[in-house]
């Protein structure tokens, strides 16, 4: 195996994350657009997954900040991964940890921590990924004056007293929230020991304020604490971000995070089944500042690249690859460890799927946080095989969670699909919330079916409509609570048995049941209306003690009016037996 090249360090890999609308994309756009203007480029020519900032651009933009804080610029640049708008970016994996060397967590100063912010914090902590906080949208504070230097450090000092007080109020509210995550954040220019504090940089993606300070902090932290991590060897190693198709050509969009890759190399790519090996047909390097690609014979880490391979085998996004140097068996052993994601050996649980290995791992981490059990996890679209598998699970687990994926075309007309719940979304917290709502409703539905074997709870009032006194008695009633059904037995308020309902009529038509506030006619065999009943009197379902206790144990499944009727029945029964139903 190759030795570490002395003092050769690559550009750190940076990812940007944050809650929807907190300005993640705007921040990246500000970094890109400013750079492009300085290079006098015509604009972004195409959407690619990486943004490279070369050393000379960084030097030009951050010179004043670097000089002010006495930070030398030693790294060759910065490589930003332009990740999807969900939290899974933090779980883009390489051997030994996250693909990202360092992350920028964007938080809107006016909104604070939101669901996706919380998700990202959980994933960053789980992966032990160092990060800084970009406290965005400071320009939205009423009366805020942007400094000419675009340095937030100066802006804060120069604000009017009222504006400074509002900033500090929002800032300390956020600090309190972050403390609850066992974090110790502080404004970057007040920190003396960066191993003890998370740096916060106030900024505005709209005005450009604080952007250069963010770049300077990334540089300083990378050079001081990440030199071992960003040192490189000769052997090319990378991660596949996406498998894409351009016209008739398939290509892989990748990050090369270590070593050197040439167009004469053969590479091994991890898979769940077997390692894929292939010669390289073509390497395209992402040009700085999102200006497209250029074909190269050789590329050094860290770089965003497009690869064309000779192999036609299916390749999954999120998988690692490595140059083969007479060590395929060793690579395969490494891959087995690298692509194994940790799900418990659960006898029960749900099926989950995602668009890449990184996304899947992120989903597993976040589902575990919510104590949601997983029986099987996989990558790719939801297929027929998945539907059949989910159908074999217990009723409360007949669900598939799909993160950032869709359904295969061949399953849309499948009858079995109606028997399971499929939840897909590009936002993890929404996906988990939707699943938890479904799970609660499903449990209630299962419990309701158990209760369906019990008599229906009902209370009704006798109306001034008596059609027949006896054989059977036929009279009008109004349902006050619960549901009135045929064959229910009723008692009065003195716990005297009255009789059972034989028929129910609504608007002269026979019906099976009547619901709250409905007025219907009922027939009761064996009842003499004049002797046993009165206009305005209320009757109640006659329950046994065991039945009452079952209802009581499942109170959450009852409607409010059913609970009230249940309580009235208990009070009636306890007139003669104080401990009834207890």
N, C-alpha and C positions, 0 to 999 in steps of 0.2 A: 504493500500500500504506500501511497505517496506521503512524503513528509510535509509538514507545514512550511510554506515559503516564508522565510524571516521577514517580518515587518510588512508583508503584503496584506493589506486590509481592503475589503470591498465596501461598496456603498451600503449603508444600512437600508433594510426593507421596512417601510413605514405604512401602516394602514390607518384610515380615518373612520371613526364610527360615531354613532349618535342616534338619538330618537328622531323619528320622522319630523320634518319641519324645523329641526334645531340648527340646520345649516351645514350639514356634512358636505353635501354636493357643492354648495356655494363656496365653502372654504377651499375645496379642491379646485373649483373653477377659478377662484381668485389666485391661487398658487400658479395655475396653468396660464391664465390669461395675462397676468402681469409679466410672466416670463416670456410669453410669446411676443408681447408688445416690445419688450426690451430687445428681443432678437429680431424684431421687425418682420416676423413671419406673417404670412397672409391669413392665418387662422388654423383652427384644428381641422385637419383634412379627413380624419376618420376616427371613429370611436374605438379605442383600444383600452386594454385593462391595466395599463401601466403609465405612469408619468415619471420620467427621469429628469432630475434637476442636476446638471453638471456642476462641477466645482466652481467654474468661472462665473456662472450665473449666481450661485449662492454667495460667492465672494462679493459680487457687485451689489447684491440686494441687502446683505446683512453686515457689510463692512463696519458701519457705525456701531451697531450693537455688539459685534464681536470685539471691536476695539474697546468699547466702553467697559465690557465685562472681562476683558483680557482672555478671550477664547481663541486659540490658534485654529486654523482650518486645515485639518489633516486628512479627512476622508475624501474620496474621489467624487462624491456626490450623494444624492438621496434618490431612492427608488420608491415611489408611492404606488401601492396597489389600489387601483380604483375598483373597489369591491361592490357587490350588490347592496341594495338598500336594506339589508337585514343584518342580524347580529352574527351570522355564521362566519363572517370574515375572520373573526378572532380565532377560529379553529382551523384555518388553513394550516395543514400540518407538514412538518418535516421531522426527520428522526430526532428525538430529544426535545421536542417542544413545538411552539408555534412557528409558522413560516415568517410571521412578522417579528422583527427584532424589537420594534417599539411601536406603540400606538398613540394616536391622538383621539381623545374622547371629547366630542363636541357637545357642550351643554348650553342651552339658551338661558342666560342669566335671569330672564323674566319668568321662565317655566320651571326651572329646577329639574329634579330627577323624575323622569317619566318611565313607563314600562320598558321601552327598549333600552334606555340608559341603564336600568337595573339589570337587564339581561346581559348587556355588554360588560358591566362591572363583574357579574358572576363568572363570565367566560374569561375575562382578563385575569381574575384571581385564580381560577381553575388552571389556566395555562401558565401562570406566573409570568405573564407578559408585562414588561415595564411600560408605563404610559404617562402622558401628561394630559392636562385638561385645558381645552380651548374654551374659555368662557365667552360665548359668542353673543352678538346682538347688543353690545353695550351702547351702540348708537341709538337704540330704542328707548333708553332712559331719557325721560323728558328733560330738555335743556342741555343735553350732553354736547360738549364742544370737542371736536376731533382735533388732535394736535397736528401741526404741519409736518412733523417728522414721522407721523403715523405710528409713533411708539405709545402704547397704552400706559407705560410706566409714567411718562410725562403727562399724558392726558389726565390721569387720576389726580395727580398733584395740582393740576391747573383748573379743576372744575370748581364751579361756584359751591358754596357751603351746602345749599339745599340738595344739589345734584350729587355731591360727594356722599351726603348722608343717605340718599336713596340707594346709591351704589352699594354702600357698606351694609345697609339693611338686607338687600337681596343677596349680597355676597355671604354674610354670616348665616343667613337662613340656609343657603346651599351647604356651607361648611358643616352645619349641624346635621343635615341629611347625609352627607358623605361620612361623617363620624360614625353614623349608625351602621355603616358597612365596614367598620374597623379600619378606616383610612384616615390619614393625617395630612390633609391638603393645606397649602399655603401659597400666597402670591409668590411667583418665581423670584422676584428681586429681594424678597425677605428671607429666603432659605439659605441657611449656612451649611447644612448637611443634607444632600439630596437622597441619601439612603434612608432618611427618616421622614421625609415629606414628599407628597405628590405635588409637582409644580402646577400652578394655575396661571394661565396667561389670558388676561382679558383681551378680547379682540372683536373685530367686526368684519365679517366676510364682505359686507356691503361697501364699507369705506376703505378696507385694506389695513385698518388699524390693528396692530399686534401681530400681523402675519409674519413679519420678519423676525419678531421676537420668538414666535413659535419655531421657525426654522433654526434660529440660533440655539434654542433650548434642545432641540432634537440633536443638533450637532454636538453640543457640549456633553450631553448625557451619553451619547453613543461613543464618543471618544474617551470619556472617563471610565465608563462602566461596561461597555460592550466590546472592547477590543478583542477579547478572546473569541467571542461569538462571531465577530465579523472578519476574523482571520481566515484565510482560504488555503486550500490544498490544491493539488493538480487535478484530482479526479472530479469530473463534472457531475454535479448532483442537482436535481430540481424537483419541482412539483407542477403537475398539470392543473391549470386553473379551469380551462374549458376545452371541450372538443367541438370544433366549429366546422362549418361547411361553406366554402366560397365557390360558387358555381358548382363544378363537378369535383372540386378538390377538397379532401378532408385535411384539416390541419389542427395541430394542438397549440393552444395558447398557454405558455408556460413561464415560470420564473426559474431561472438558473441561479441558485443561491450559494453554490460552492464550485470552485475549480474552473476547468476549461472544457469547452465542448467544441468539437470540430465536425465538419461534414463527412469525415472518414470514420467517425466513431460508430460503434454498435452500442446500443443502450438497452438496459433492462427496465421494464415498467411493471410496477406491482399490480396485482389483481387479486380478487377474492379466491379465484380458482387456481390459476397458474400464472407464473411470471411470463409476460410477453417480451420477446426480444426482437429487435429490428435495427436494420441499417438506417442511416439518416439520408434522406434525399436532398433536403434543402433546409438551411437555417436562415431565418430573417430576424434581424435585430430591431427592436423598437427604438426609433430615433428620439433624441432628447425633445422635451416639450411637446410631446404628442404630435410629431410631424410625420407620422407614418412609419414605414419599415424600409430597411435596406437589406439585400441579400449579402451574407458574409460567409467566409470559409471557416472562421473561428470566432468564438465568443467567450468572454471572461465574466465570471460572477462579480456583482449581482446584476442580472439583466432580465428584461422582459423580452421574450422571443416567441416566434412562431416556428413550429417544426412540421415538416412533411416527412412521413416515414415510408419505408418500403413495405412494411407489414400492413395487411388489411384487417388484422384482428381488431375486435372491439376493445376500446380503451375507455376507462371510466375517469371522469373528472375528479380531482382531489388526490389522485394517486401519485406517489413519488416515482422518480426515475433516476437511473445512475449509469454512467459510462462503464461498460464491461472491460475489465483489465485482467483477464485470466482468473476471474474470481466470481463466476456466476453463482456457484453454490453458496458462497458467503453472502452475496447480495440477496439471494432468495431467503436465507435465514433471517437477515435483517428485515426484509419486507414482511415476513410472517409476523414479526413483532410490531412492525410499524402500522400495518393495516388492520390489526386486531383492535376492535373497539370494545369497550367494556360494557357488556350488558349482563345482569345477573342471570343465573340459571333459573329463571322464573318458570314454574309450572303453569302460571297464568299471566296474562298481560295482553297488550295490543301489538299490532304490526305497525312499524313505522318505516317510512322511506324518505329519501332526500335526493337532491340533485348531485351531491358530491360527497366524498368521504369526510371532508371538513364540516360540511353542513350536517351530516349525519351525527358526527361526534358532538357538535354543538347542541343538536336537538336532544341527544341522549343526556348530556350534562344538565340541560334545563328541565327535562322531564323528571330526572332524578330529584332535582330540587323540589319538585311538586309531589314527590312520592308516587309518580305514575309508573306502573310496572310495564316492562317491555318484554314480549316473548320472542320477537324476531325483528331484525333491522336489516335494511338493504338499500341499495342505490338504484335510481332509475325510475321510470314511469310506473304507475300502478297497472298491473297486468292481470290477465285471467287467473294465473296461478295464485296471485295475491288474493283475489276475490274468493277463490275456493278455499284457500287457507284460512282467511278471516271467518268464513262461514262455518269452519270446523271448531271455532272457539266458543266458549260459553257465551250466553246471550249478553252479559254485561261487558264483554270484551270484543264484541263483533264490530270492530272499528279499525279503520286505517287512517293514520295521520301521514299526510304527504307534504313535505316542506319544499317549496319552490319547484314543484313538479306537477304534471298533469296526468290524465288517464290515457292508456293505450287505446287506439281506435277500435280494436276488436272487442272491447268490453262494454261499450255504451249500450248495446241492446241485450246484454246478458241478464236473464231473470234473477240470478243470484245476487246481483248488485243491489236489488231492492231490499234485501234482507240484512244488509250491513250499513254502517254509517261511514261515509268517506269525507274526510275533512282535509282540504288543501288550502295553503296560504303562503305568501312570501314573507310574512311577518310572524316570527316565532311566538311572541307573547299573545297575539290574536289567535293563533292556532291552538295554543294551550288553553286559553280562556274558553274558546269554542268547545274544545273537547271536554273540559271540566263541566260546562253547562250541560252538554249532551249526557255525560256520565250521571249527573244528578237526576236528570229527567228519566234516564233509562232505569236507574235504581228505583225511582218513584213508580214508574210503570210496572216494574216487576213486583213491587210491594202491593201496588193497587190490585194486581191480579190475584194476589193472595187474599186481599180483603174482599174481592168480588165473591168469594165463597160464603161470606158472612151476610146477614140481613142488611138491607140498605137502611141507613139512618134517615128518619123522616119525622117531621112535625107538621100537622095541618090544623086549620081552624074550620069548624062546621059553619057553613053559610045558611042563610035564610031561604034555602031551596030544598024542600023535602018532596021528593017525587013519589016515594012509597015508604010506609012505616015499617013493613016487615015482609019476610018471605020473597026475596031478601029486602032489607032496607036500602033505599036508593036516595042519595042526598048530595048536595053540592058542598065542596070543600075548597079551601085555598091553601096551597103548599107554602108554609112559613120558613122551612129549612130542610136541607137535604133533598132527597129524591123519593117520590112516591111511586112504588112499583106494585104490581099484582102479587097476591099471596102473602103480603106483609101482614104480620099480626100486630095489633095495636092495644095500648092501655090508655086509661085516662090519668089525670093528675093525681088520683088517689091510688094508683097502681092496681086498679081493677081491670081485669082482662075484658076487652070489648068484643073483638072478633077480627077476622082477616078480610082483606080487600079481594073480592073476586074479579071485578071488572072496573075499568077506568074508561070514561068517555070524555072526549074534548070536542066541542062543537058537533055533537051527535055522532062522532066517529070513535070507534074503539081504539085505544092507544095502549102501549105497553107501560108507559111511565109518564110522570108529570114532574116538572122542575119548579124551583123556587118562584113564588109569585104567580104561578099558573092557577087558574080556577077551573076545576073539573067536577064531573059527577062520578061517584063511586057506588058500588053495590057491596053490602056486607051481609052474607047469609047468617041466619040464626040470631039476628039482632032486632030488637023492637025499639024503634027510634024514640017513641014517646016515653017509654019506661027507662031507657038506658042513656039517652043522649040529649043534649041541649044545644040550641042555636048559640054560636059564639064559643062553644067549648073547644078545647084543644086536645088532640090525641097524639100519642107518641109511639114509635116503634118499640115493641116489647123485646128487650134484649136479655139474654142470660149473662151471668157474671163472667164466664170464660170469654164470651163474645165481646163484652165490654172491655175486658182487659186487653184483648188483641187490638181493638180500636185505639185504646189508650196508648199502647206501645208504638203505634204508628200514627200518632196525632199529626205529624208533619205532612201526611198524605191527605188529610182531611181539609175541606174548605172551612172558612171561618164560621159559616152558618152551621155546618155539620158539627163542628166542635161545640158550638153553643147548644145544639140539640142534645148532644151527648152528655153535656153537663146537666141539662134539665132532667134527662132520664135518670142520671145518677142521684140527683136530689130527690126525685120521686121514689126511687127504690129504697133510699136510705131513711125514709119516713118510718118504715117498719123494721129495717135492718141497718143499723148505723155503719157497720163495716162492709156493706155490700160493695163489691168491685174493688176493694182496697187490697 
